Amino acid sequence: MFIFRHEYRAVLPYRSIPFFVVTVMLCSAGTCVIPQPVQPNLRPMVEVTGGPTGTIFESEATFTWSGSDEDGSVSAYYIGLDENPPTTKTTATSHTYTDIEEGHHTFYVMAEDDQQELSPVDSRAFQCIFAVPYIFDVYVYETLDEDGDSYLESWKFIIDVDVPNEGTAETSILLTDDEGNDWGSFGPFSFTGTETSDNVTVGPFTKCAVLPDEPPENVDFTFELGNGGNTHTHTVPVDDPYQPQISDIHITSTTDANSDGYYEEWYFEIDVDVDCSGTASTSIKITDSEGNDWGAFGPYTFSGNLTSDNLTIGPFTVEAVNPDNPPEDVEFSFELLNGGDQSAVTVPVCYLPIPYFYDIYTINYQDTDQDGYYEEWSFEIDVDVPYGGTTQTYIAITDDEGNDW
């Protein structure tokens, strides 16, 4: 028996054609022996095990990989950046690329085994951006809290935007809040590195524009950069937009019996406004610096900035105030029980009831010669005291002849 055996194998770059075997044999006495076939070589495998994915903000990236061969060993690797199939041959299992350009990139790697068989290509994609701005912080600025309740009526935002690697970038800033308001886009603005001199101020924003649905409340404002999409949230305590406020208080219908500038009687006209053209009801509590508590008046309803709903309260009198050191300036304090807004006005209050001459009559006169000139007479003097008061006084009488009676 004669057997002839020959093997054929072809290897091309990056592709292997499995070998085939031709067996020629001579058999004698009707017996042939067929040799066992040779097993084909298995391809190696490779996997990228490390390196950036998504977005990086630098020009350097390091990749690692691992290869295996089930029926042999890995002898080398081919790697490449944005090159498929990769052509750079190496025996290392890591590589660092520098000076990567901005944009989208893909790292490729494949393994070669000891039979020059090549693996499938594995890859990892990433993006290089060197000048994408991001929001470093947001600050509330020029706040207004007129009623001192720590909830704001108006404010501005200072927005600090930075750019990596001391780069320069331009972006608009989109602003919304969790009350459903879309404040639109501000900008575009230009920012450089971590400078603060390019911080942006936007506003003012007001409680009337926000109109919180459960005031007063904390409202979240969300800032989003149009370039890159970075977001930041900042919370602002926003006051009640429909809270009544005391706009003005006038002293009206005054009585100054002795013209000394101090009043015996007066009224208050109170102008209460409601922000954001709203409507609100409130009672008004009045006290004074003499220790008098005049109680709460109302409730009354007020709308917007109308003056037609101004409220007149009174009369207030010197007897009721009873100043301890008259005449004196007495401070009256006004407080709205809805919201707590306060105001004060000073009233010049007179002495306690001061008597005054109402009239003087000539009575019981004698004119014996009936010439219209009296020889004797009496005076009837009518002295009144304001507001039903009682007082004592002397009456001094003189005449233009120099007599002091």
Order of alpha helices (4+ residues) and beta strands (2+ residues): beta-beta-beta-beta-beta-beta-beta-beta-beta-beta-beta-beta-beta-beta-beta-alpha-beta-beta-beta-beta-beta-beta-beta-alpha-beta-beta-beta-beta
